[in-house]
Amino acid sequence: MLDCTDIAIIEEMVRQRTGISASPGYIWSRSGNIPDGTYLSSEGNPSNLVGLPVQLSTGIVKVIFYDQENASTFDLVLFKHPSPFTVVATINIVASASGVIILPSPPTVSINDRLGMRVINGSAKSLNAGCLLIGSVI
């Protein structure tokens, strides 16, 4: 029979090995025409001013996804705060309206990071974009 100590050890082992999906928590968007250099927003807050906090002690960015009104060509940049911003990943979107990109060399983020997204090298229209993280619970 298991006692409290055994259960606590098992809970800790499960906690350390649990993958956490950050989606839909890590989603940014912008409506209308989105010119080159525009920061996407979350809940109305531009991501260059207010990033979304990472809630994992060690997070791995596995997937970046997007959907927009029209097919267009641009780069989507995932970056982390605090300033100066550090680029976490950049994906090149070519004449596409939506997609899911599995990152071949997934970058890491940590609990002290705040994430944001930006459109560069082109433009988009009414864009939703996000990322999926896995990692250890804090």
Secondary structure, DSSP 8 states (H G I E B T S, - for coil): ---HHHHHHHHHHHHHH-----TTTSEEEEEEEE-TT-B-EETTEETTTS-EE--EEEEEEEEEEEEEEEEEEEEEEEEEESSS-EEEEEEEEEEEEEEEEE-SS--EEETT-EEEEEEESS-EEEEEEEEEEEEEE-
